[in-house]
Amino acid sequence: SLGTHEFKFIIDGVWMTCPYLPLTMDRNNNIITLAKATTSHATTVSWDCDLDGSLPRTTLAQYVTGNFCGWNQLHPLYSSNGSLFSAELLLPPGVHELKFVFETPNGRDWRTNSSMAVTDGQNNALLV
């Protein structure tokens, strides 16, 4: 049915999440939103350590979230070279607010990307 759904996989009798799919904010479940078909565009958002600042030294994982998912999903960022972290998102046309989230042993470090437009000093703005 349409709406937002949380889920896990059962692998060898063990309930598990997939780290490559969006997670709930508490990271206990994967999450998917099923909606009526609209025109969405594949959009890549990135954090470049050389331009935007290094990751917190104790970063365990890195994500992006925003108003496009109600701020309640963490979309994983991936790196092929250890310096550029990216996520591909399917977003409808319009302006979207987002923020980068770095998971550390001490909690979450929420940051804006200095290479992107900023809305009100709190979030990045992305035009799709």
C-alpha positions in Angstrom: 0.0 0.0 0.0 1.1 3.6 -0.5 2.9 5.3 2.4 6.1 4.9 4.4 7.0 1.4 5.6 9.7 0.1 7.9 11.2 -3.3 7.2 14.1 -5.8 7.9 15.4 -8.9 6.1 15.6 -12.3 7.7 19.0 -13.9 6.9 19.7 -17.3 8.3 17.0 -16.8 10.9 18.4 -13.4 12.0 16.5 -10.1 11.5 18.9 -7.6 9.8 18.9 -4.2 8.1 20.7 -3.5 4.9 23.3 -0.7 5.3 23.0 0.2 1.6 19.3 1.2 1.9 17.8 4.2 3.8 17.4 3.7 7.5 15.0 5.1 10.1 16.6 7.8 12.3 17.1 5.3 15.1 18.9 3.0 12.6 16.7 0.0 13.7 14.9 -0.6 10.4 15.2 0.1 6.7 12.6 2.4 5.4 10.8 2.8 2.0 8.1 5.3 0.9 5.7 4.2 -1.8 3.8 7.0 -3.5 1.9 7.6 -6.7 4.2 7.8 -9.7 5.6 11.3 -10.3 8.4 12.6 -12.3 11.5 12.3 -10.3 15.1 13.0 -11.2 18.2 11.1 -10.2 20.2 13.6 -8.3 23.7 13.1 -6.8 24.6 14.9 -3.6 28.2 14.8 -2.4 30.6 15.6 0.5 34.1 16.3 -0.8 36.6 16.2 2.1 39.1 18.3 0.1 36.5 21.1 -0.5 33.9 20.8 2.3 36.1 19.8 5.2 37.3 16.6 6.6 34.9 14.1 8.2 34.9 14.0 12.0 37.9 11.9 13.0 35.8 9.2 14.6 33.2 8.9 11.8 31.5 5.5 11.8 29.0 6.2 8.9 27.9 9.1 6.8 24.4 10.0 5.5 22.3 12.7 4.0 18.7 13.5 5.0 16.3 16.3 4.3 12.7 17.6 3.8 12.4 15.3 0.7 12.0 12.4 3.2 10.5 14.3 6.1 13.9 14.4 7.8 13.2 10.8 9.1 15.4 8.7 6.8 19.2 8.5 6.6 20.4 7.9 3.1 23.9 6.4 3.1 26.8 8.2 1.5 29.4 6.0 -0.3 33.0 6.6 -1.3 35.2 5.0 -4.0 38.3 7.0 -3.0 37.9 7.9 0.7 37.7 11.6 -0.1 34.4 12.0 -2.0 31.2 10.7 -0.4 28.0 10.6 -2.5 24.4 9.4 -2.6 22.1 9.3 -5.5 18.5 10.4 -4.7 15.3 10.3 -6.7 13.8 13.7 -6.1 10.9 15.5 -7.7 11.4 18.9 -9.3 11.7 21.8 -6.8 13.9 23.1 -4.0 14.9 20.6 -1.3 16.5 21.2 2.0 19.1 18.8 3.2 21.9 18.2 5.7 24.8 15.8 6.0 24.9 13.5 9.1 28.1 11.9 10.4 27.6 9.1 12.9 30.3 9.1 15.6 30.7 7.3 18.9 29.5 10.4 20.7 26.4 10.8 18.6 25.4 12.5 15.3 27.3 15.5 13.9 24.9 17.4 11.5 26.6 19.6 9.0 25.9 21.8 6.0 28.1 21.5 2.9 30.0 24.8 2.2 30.0 24.1 -1.5 26.2 24.2 -1.7 23.6 27.0 -1.3 22.4 27.5 2.3 18.7 28.2 3.1 18.7 30.1 6.4 22.1 29.1 7.8 20.7 25.8 9.0 20.3 23.7 5.9 21.7 23.2 2.4 19.3 24.0 -0.5 19.2 21.9 -3.6 17.3 22.8 -6.8 16.2 19.9 -8.9 
